């Protein structure tokens, strides 16, 4: 870092504390609130010899990700991610490769039906299937995490591969295991050790080797899917792999094309990583919050009953007639803040921001949780309050500080898919079931499990069927 940042923010090294057991202390660490209170909205944390500039609060994050989106569009690669993913795909690539792959992803996802009836019908079927799984528990206590994760993974699998995976398929379970292990590993000491001593850890046994093993298994699965697609008539189905194969053919003679099978494999992995765990974790939190806030759950169900009546299927456009349900779901995303502080960025050109000089190569950490909890933007930032998204007349209102999908050039390309999926699944489940604690249970455990995302503690709840006419049919 140059002296501008060093002198104005302070030359002292601020080292992160060890993770604490108490929930309040974990939140304090994740949000860096105590550092922001002491050092302001822009400060430096030193990880070993590497300075990380942390941005806290809506104004600072907005200035970086929106006003200076191009300047902060880089992605720094540590040795672990470079060895695992390479500089391919969307998440871990930069420059020309990143621009081509991201643009193609956005265009293709739109073509495959984001916001259109084709994808909506698929999501409606998946929501109904999830409700059917819940109904099989017959109101008994169960942990909803596994069926929710399987449901969101099937959505991405169908979008990418063009066919519906069965929950008991070995490769389907292996993909889920790879995602879960990979995301959990990111926050461990082993990953930090790998980044410090990659030349040694590459040859030493440990949990990192299991990550590489699962990653290769997923790559083999995707290669098999590519072969299957090549053997089929292109018109048989239209999915992401088909579209990518077509793009490879179209750009064969382009000397600067980055469309090849290695990039395709990594883009597919990126879609699974970005489109399964975050959505599943958010939906899981939504159900727990509804158990914890019974009055809010009942008000959502009252609105669903009054607006939808006896209609069997919920449509995405129904959200416009369900302002309270929509506000509750937004508040779930805000308060759960499942991505914690967000992904790091890197300056691709030298720039000034909020009076500080950021030289090219500066690593930036936009603290998204600090935006979602910013007291200048939210009336009760640490309380579950759907009123954050409602006006005095009960109409839904957006808030520009609502950034669960990040912002700017690196914002989540699957945002629209996630919004549709969350709304249709949440509304379907709340309309079909009353969620409550098992008999004899005192209260929920709302402490985070700190992994790749902030996940709920494993615990059981009950899904009690509400309306007989809307219950999933028994097989």
Secondary structure, 3 states (H helix, E strand, C coil): CCHHHHHHHCCCCCCCCCCCCCHHHHHHHHHCHHHHHHHCCEEEEEECCEEEEEECCHHHHHHHHHHCCCCCCECCCCHHHHHHHCCCCCCCCCHHHHHHHHHHHHHHHHHCCCCCHHHHHHHHHHHHHHHHHHHCCCCCCECCHHHHHHHHHHHHHHHHHCCCCCCCCHHHHHHHHHHHHHHHHCCCHHHHHHHHCHHHHCCCCCHHHHHHHHHHHHHHHHHHHHHHHHHCCHHHCCCHHHHHHHHHHHCCCCCCCCCCHHHHHHHHHHHHHHHCHHHHHHHHHHHHHHHHCHHHHHHHHHHHHHHHCCCCCCCHHHHHHCHHHHHHHHHHHHHHCCCCCCCEEECCCCEEECCEEECCCCEEEECHHHHHCCCCCCCCCCCCCHHHHECCCCCECCCCCCCCCCCHHHCCCCHHHHHHHHHHHHHHHHHHEEEECCCCCCCCCCCEEECCCEEECCCCEEEEECCHHHCCCCC
